[in-house]
Amino acid sequence: MKRLLLITLLALVAMAGTASATLTHDASIWNEAGTNPAENPLVIYPGETLTLSYHATYLTPSAINNSATYGYKAGVVSGVGSASDLTVVFTHPNFTPTSAPTYTDVGVIKLTLDENAAVGTVYKVTIQVAGVDTESVFIYGQASRQVESIPEFPTIALPIAAILGLAFFMQRRKEE
């Protein structure tokens, strides 16, 4: 029984060591200037583009001056929109931190919501930094945000004004 417990503990330690060997930093998404964490959820209007930064903390020495590739996953959390309504672009495709323990890749992530995107859809975008070897892709760090598509003011104000106008008209007609 003690041997089985010891073997299990050694296996867990070995697996934890392997997992931590691929993780080079903790990641988060910041505003365009790289001065503060980005809001969560991000609010975006159809046709609008948001520029964000990738912020890495607790960088390991192995990450400094080593290039890794940006990637992303985008999907719909709720609503009738499609993941293809949200375009994710990196102004440069690689993440190459030059300092430790923190590094911010300023203004490299651009999220654009299609001008015909369904209003009210909530998307989730995960930004990741990965290195590729011959057998697999290792995720070094990743961060995500929910992105909410909201209507422009006239889209909301026009129906409300129409309802108020009808109510006024009906009241006026009643008085006559």
Phi and psi in degrees as GROMACS dihedral restraints (atoms count N, CA, C in turn):
[ dihedral_restraints ]
;  ai    aj    ak    al  type     phi  dphi    fc
    3     4     5     6     1   -64.3    20    10
    4     5     6     7     1   -38.0    20    10
    6     7     8     9     1   -63.2    20    10
    7     8     9    10     1   -43.8    20    10
    9    10    11    12     1   -61.8    20    10
   10    11    12    13     1   -42.6    20    10
   12    13    14    15     1   -63.8    20    10
   13    14    15    16     1   -43.4    20    10
   15    16    17    18     1   -63.5    20    10
   16    17    18    19     1   -43.7    20    10
   18    19    20    21     1   -63.8    20    10
   19    20    21    22     1   -40.9    20    10
   21    22    23    24     1   -63.7    20    10
   22    23    24    25     1   -45.0    20    10
   24    25    26    27     1   -62.8    20    10
   25    26    27    28     1   -42.9    20    10
   27    28    29    30     1   -63.3    20    10
   28    29    30    31     1   -38.4    20    10
   30    31    32    33     1   -65.7    20    10
   31    32    33    34     1   -41.2    20    10
   33    34    35    36     1   -64.5    20    10
   34    35    36    37     1   -42.5    20    10
   36    37    38    39     1   -63.3    20    10
   37    38    39    40     1   -42.7    20    10
   39    40    41    42     1   -63.6    20    10
   40    41    42    43     1   -42.1    20    10
   42    43    44    45     1   -66.9    20    10
   43    44    45    46     1   -40.5    20    10
   45    46    47    48     1   -64.9    20    10
   46    47    48    49     1   -39.7    20    10
   48    49    50    51     1   -63.5    20    10
   49    50    51    52     1   -40.5    20    10
   51    52    53    54     1   -65.9    20    10
   52    53    54    55     1   -42.9    20    10
   54    55    56    57     1   -65.9    20    10
   55    56    57    58     1   -42.6    20    10
   57    58    59    60     1   -72.5    20    10
   58    59    60    61     1   -19.1    20    10
   60    61    62    63     1   -68.6    20    10
   61    62    63    64     1   -28.2    20    10
   63    64    65    66     1   -88.6    20    10
   64    65    66    67     1   -23.1    20    10
   66    67    68    69     1   -83.0    20    10
   67    68    69    70     1   118.9    20    10
   69    70    71    72     1  -106.0    20    10
   70    71    72    73     1   -11.8    20    10
   72    73    74    75     1  -168.3    20    10
   73    74    75    76     1   165.9    20    10
   75    76    77    78     1   -95.4    20    10
   76    77    78    79     1   141.9    20    10
   78    79    80    81     1  -118.6    20    10
   79    80    81    82     1   152.1    20    10
   81    82    83    84     1  -152.3    20    10
   82    83    84    85     1   163.6    20    10
   84    85    86    87     1  -107.0    20    10
   85    86    87    88     1   129.5    20    10
   87    88    89    90     1  -117.8    20    10
   88    89    90    91     1   173.8    20    10
   90    91    92    93     1   -65.8    20    10
   91    92    93    94     1   174.8    20    10
   93    94    95    96     1   -57.6    20    10
   94    95    96    97     1   -41.4    20    10
   96    97    98    99     1   -76.6    20    10
   97    98    99   100     1   -12.3    20    10
   99   100   101   102     1    75.8    20    10
  100   101   102   103     1    23.2    20    10
  102   103   104   105     1   -99.3    20    10
  103   104   105   106     1   -20.6    20    10
  105   106   107   108     1  -149.7    20    10
  106   107   108   109     1   153.4    20    10
  108   109   110   111     1   -59.6    20    10
  109   110   111   112     1   143.5    20    10
  111   112   113   114     1   -70.0    20    10
  112   113   114   115     1   151.5    20    10
  114   115   116   117     1   -60.0    20    10
  115   116   117   118     1   153.9    20    10
  117   118   119   120     1  -141.2    20    10
  118   119   120   121     1   109.4    20    10
  120   121   122   123     1   -83.5    20    10
  121   122   123   124     1   155.2    20    10
  123   124   125   126     1   -79.3    20    10
  124   125   126   127     1   141.2    20    10
  126   127   128   129     1  -109.4    20    10
  127   128   129   130     1   129.6    20    10
  129   130   131   132     1  -137.7    20    10
  130   131   132   133     1   139.0    20    10
  132   133   134   135     1   -93.3    20    10
  133   134   135   136     1   149.2    20    10
  135   136   137   138     1   -54.4    20    10
  136   137   138   139     1   131.9    20    10
  138   139   140   141     1    87.7    20    10
  139   140   141   142     1    -5.3    20    10
  141   142   143   144     1   -91.9    20    10
  142   143   144   145     1   152.7    20    10
  144   145   146   147     1  -119.6    20    10
  145   146   147   148     1   132.6    20    10
  147   148   149   150     1  -109.9    20    10
  148   149   150   151     1   137.8    20    10
  150   151   152   153     1  -110.2    20    10
  151   152   153   154     1   132.4    20    10
  153   154   155   156     1  -131.1    20    10
  154   155   156   157     1   170.2    20    10
  156   157   158   159     1  -118.9    20    10
  157   158   159   160     1   157.0    20    10
  159   160   161   162     1  -106.3    20    10
  160   161   162   163     1   124.9    20    10
  162   163   164   165     1  -116.6    20    10
  163   164   165   166     1   127.1    20    10
  165   166   167   168     1  -117.6    20    10
  166   167   168   169     1   134.7    20    10
  168   169   170   171     1  -126.2    20    10
  169   170   171   172     1   162.9    20    10
  171   172   173   174     1    56.0    20    10
  172   173   174   175     1    42.7    20    10
  174   175   176   177     1   -64.6    20    10
  175   176   177   178     1   136.4    20    10
  177   178   179   180     1   -85.2    20    10
  178   179   180   181     1   155.5    20    10
  180   181   182   183     1   -55.9    20    10
  181   182   183   184     1   -29.7    20    10
  183   184   185   186     1   -68.5    20    10
  184   185   186   187     1   -17.2    20    10
  186   187   188   189     1   -85.7    20    10
  187   188   189   190     1   -23.6    20    10
  189   190   191   192     1   -65.8    20    10
  190   191   192   193     1   130.5    20    10
  192   193   194   195     1    61.0    20    10
  193   194   195   196     1    14.2    20    10
  195   196   197   198     1  -107.0    20    10
  196   197   198   199     1   129.7    20    10
  198   199   200   201     1   -85.1    20    10
  199   200   201   202     1   136.6    20    10
  201   202   203   204     1  -132.3    20    10
  202   203   204   205     1   161.5    20    10
  204   205   206   207     1   -96.7    20    10
  205   206   207   208     1   136.1    20    10
  207   208   209   210     1   -73.4    20    10
  208   209   210   211     1   149.8    20    10
  210   211   212   213     1  -150.6    20    10
  211   212   213   214     1   175.5    20    10
  213   214   215   216     1  -156.6    20    10
  214   215   216   217     1   161.0    20    10
  216   217   218   219     1  -129.4    20    10
  217   218   219   220     1   135.6    20    10
  219   220   221   222     1  -133.2    20    10
  220   221   222   223     1   139.9    20    10
  222   223   224   225     1  -154.9    20    10
  223   224   225   226     1   168.2    20    10
  225   226   227   228     1   -93.8    20    10
  226   227   228   229     1   127.0    20    10
  228   229   230   231     1   -87.2    20    10
  229   230   231   232     1   -45.7    20    10
  231   232   233   234     1  -155.1    20    10
  232   233   234   235     1   157.8    20    10
  234   235   236   237     1   104.6    20    10
  235   236   237   238     1   178.6    20    10
  237   238   239   240     1   -98.5    20    10
  238   239   240   241     1     1.4    20    10
  240   241   242   243     1   -70.6    20    10
  241   242   243   244     1   176.6    20    10
  243   244   245   246     1  -119.6    20    10
  244   245   246   247     1   149.6    20    10
  246   247   248   249     1   -58.5    20    10
  247   248   249   250     1   -27.3    20    10
  249   250   251   252     1   -73.1    20    10
  250   251   252   253     1    -9.0    20    10
  252   253   254   255     1   -70.0    20    10
  253   254   255   256     1   -22.2    20    10
  255   256   257   258     1  -108.2    20    10
  256   257   258   259     1   117.8    20    10
  258   259   260   261     1  -100.4    20    10
  259   260   261   262     1   132.3    20    10
  261   262   263   264     1  -115.2    20    10
  262   263   264   265     1   125.9    20    10
  264   265   266   267     1  -133.1    20    10
  265   266   267   268     1   139.8    20    10
  267   268   269   270     1  -106.5    20    10
  268   269   270   271     1   130.9    20    10
  270   271   272   273     1   -68.9    20    10
  271   272   273   274     1   -22.7    20    10
  273   274   275   276     1  -140.3    20    10
  274   275   276   277     1   140.3    20    10
  276   277   278   279     1   -78.2    20    10
  277   278   279   280     1   -10.3    20    10
  279   280   281   282     1  -114.8    20    10
  280   281   282   283     1   149.2    20    10
  282   283   284   285     1  -107.9    20    10
  283   284   285   286     1   115.8    20    10
  285   286   287   288     1  -131.9    20    10
  286   287   288   289     1    88.7    20    10
  288   289   290   291     1   -66.4    20    10
  289   290   291   292     1   140.4    20    10
  291   292   293   294     1  -115.3    20    10
  292   293   294   295     1    -1.2    20    10
  294   295   296   297     1  -145.5    20    10
  295   296   297   298     1   159.5    20    10
  297   298   299   300     1  -131.7    20    10
  298   299   300   301     1   158.2    20    10
  300   301   302   303     1   -85.9    20    10
  301   302   303   304     1    -6.4    20    10
  303   304   305   306     1  -126.5    20    10
  304   305   306   307     1   155.0    20    10
  306   307   308   309     1  -153.5    20    10
  307   308   309   310     1   136.2    20    10
  309   310   311   312     1  -121.1    20    10
  310   311   312   313     1   122.7    20    10
  312   313   314   315     1   -87.9    20    10
  313   314   315   316     1    96.5    20    10
  315   316   317   318     1   -74.2    20    10
  316   317   318   319     1   129.3    20    10
  318   319   320   321     1    58.2    20    10
  319   320   321   322     1    41.0    20    10
  321   322   323   324     1  -102.4    20    10
  322   323   324   325     1   -14.7    20    10
  324   325   326   327     1  -107.0    20    10
  325   326   327   328     1   126.2    20    10
  327   328   329   330     1  -120.8    20    10
  328   329   330   331     1   124.1    20    10
  330   331   332   333     1  -108.6    20    10
  331   332   333   334     1   124.3    20    10
  333   334   335   336     1  -123.4    20    10
  334   335   336   337     1   126.7    20    10
  336   337   338   339     1   -96.3    20    10
  337   338   339   340     1   127.2    20    10
  339   340   341   342     1   -54.9    20    10
  340   341   342   343     1   141.3    20    10
  342   343   344   345     1   -65.8    20    10
  343   344   345   346     1   -18.8    20    10
  345   346   347   348     1  -102.6    20    10
  346   347   348   349     1    15.2    20    10
  348   349   350   351     1   -66.0    20    10
  349   350   351   352     1   147.0    20    10
  351   352   353   354     1   -67.0    20    10
  352   353   354   355     1   128.9    20    10
  354   355   356   357     1   -73.2    20    10
  355   356   357   358     1   142.8    20    10
  357   358   359   360     1    91.4    20    10
  358   359   360   361     1    -1.3    20    10
  360   361   362   363     1   -78.5    20    10
  361   362   363   364     1   140.9    20    10
  363   364   365   366     1  -111.3    20    10
  364   365   366   367     1   125.7    20    10
  366   367   368   369     1  -110.8    20    10
  367   368   369   370     1   158.2    20    10
  369   370   371   372     1  -123.6    20    10
  370   371   372   373     1   127.5    20    10
  372   373   374   375     1  -117.8    20    10
  373   374   375   376     1   128.1    20    10
  375   376   377   378     1  -114.7    20    10
  376   377   378   379     1   120.8    20    10
  378   379   380   381     1   -96.6    20    10
  379   380   381   382     1   134.0    20    10
  381   382   383   384     1  -135.8    20    10
  382   383   384   385     1   153.7    20    10
  384   385   386   387     1  -116.9    20    10
  385   386   387   388     1   124.3    20    10
  387   388   389   390     1  -135.1    20    10
  388   389   390   391     1   146.5    20    10
  390   391   392   393     1  -111.0    20    10
  391   392   393   394     1   146.1    20    10
  393   394   395   396     1  -113.8    20    10
  394   395   396   397     1   131.8    20    10
  396   397   398   399     1  -113.8    20    10
  397   398   399   400     1  -169.3    20    10
  399   400   401   402     1   -71.6    20    10
  400   401   402   403     1   -19.5    20    10
  402   403   404   405     1  -110.2    20    10
  403   404   405   406     1   -28.0    20    10
  405   406   407   408     1  -158.6    20    10
  406   407   408   409     1   173.6    20    10
  408   409   410   411     1  -106.3    20    10
  409   410   411   412     1   127.7    20    10
  411   412   413   414     1  -102.8    20    10
  412   413   414   415     1   130.6    20    10
  414   415   416   417     1   -87.9    20    10
  415   416   417   418     1   118.1    20    10
  417   418   419   420     1   -82.6    20    10
  418   419   420   421     1   -38.9    20    10
  420   421   422   423     1  -162.9    20    10
  421   422   423   424     1   149.4    20    10
  423   424   425   426     1  -152.1    20    10
  424   425   426   427     1   152.6    20    10
  426   427   428   429     1  -145.6    20    10
  427   428   429   430     1   152.9    20    10
  429   430   431   432     1  -137.8    20    10
  430   431   432   433     1   160.2    20    10
  432   433   434   435     1  -143.2    20    10
  433   434   435   436     1   149.3    20    10
  435   436   437   438     1   -88.3    20    10
  436   437   438   439     1   141.5    20    10
  438   439   440   441     1  -120.6    20    10
  439   440   441   442     1   121.6    20    10
  441   442   443   444     1  -107.4    20    10
  442   443   444   445     1   128.0    20    10
  444   445   446   447     1   -89.0    20    10
  445   446   447   448     1   119.4    20    10
  447   448   449   450     1  -120.0    20    10
  448   449   450   451     1   151.9    20    10
  450   451   452   453     1   -72.8    20    10
  451   452   453   454     1   155.9    20    10
  453   454   455   456     1   -72.0    20    10
  454   455   456   457     1   159.6    20    10
  456   457   458   459     1   -53.8    20    10
  457   458   459   460     1   -46.7    20    10
  459   460   461   462     1   -60.7    20    10
  460   461   462   463     1   -29.1    20    10
  462   463   464   465     1   -64.8    20    10
  463   464   465   466     1   -31.6    20    10
  465   466   467   468     1   -89.7    20    10
  466   467   468   469     1   -42.7    20    10
  468   469   470   471     1   -68.9    20    10
  469   470   471   472     1   -36.1    20    10
  471   472   473   474     1   -62.0    20    10
  472   473   474   475     1   -49.8    20    10
  474   475   476   477     1   -63.0    20    10
  475   476   477   478     1   -36.4    20    10
  477   478   479   480     1   -65.4    20    10
  478   479   480   481     1   -44.2    20    10
  480   481   482   483     1   -62.5    20    10
  481   482   483   484     1   -39.3    20    10
  483   484   485   486     1   -63.7    20    10
  484   485   486   487     1   -42.7    20    10
  486   487   488   489     1   -65.0    20    10
  487   488   489   490     1   -43.7    20    10
  489   490   491   492     1   -63.7    20    10
  490   491   492   493     1   -40.2    20    10
  492   493   494   495     1   -63.2    20    10
  493   494   495   496     1   -43.5    20    10
  495   496   497   498     1   -62.2    20    10
  496   497   498   499     1   -42.7    20    10
  498   499   500   501     1   -62.4    20    10
  499   500   501   502     1   -43.1    20    10
  501   502   503   504     1   -62.9    20    10
  502   503   504   505     1   -45.4    20    10
  504   505   506   507     1   -61.7    20    10
  505   506   507   508     1   -44.5    20    10
  507   508   509   510     1   -64.1    20    10
  508   509   510   511     1   -41.8    20    10
  510   511   512   513     1   -63.9    20    10
  511   512   513   514     1   -44.3    20    10
  513   514   515   516     1   -62.4    20    10
  514   515   516   517     1   -40.5    20    10
  516   517   518   519     1   -67.8    20    10
  517   518   519   520     1   -36.5    20    10
  519   520   521   522     1   -63.3    20    10
  520   521   522   523     1   -38.6    20    10
  522   523   524   525     1   -67.7    20    10
  523   524   525   526     1   -26.9    20    10
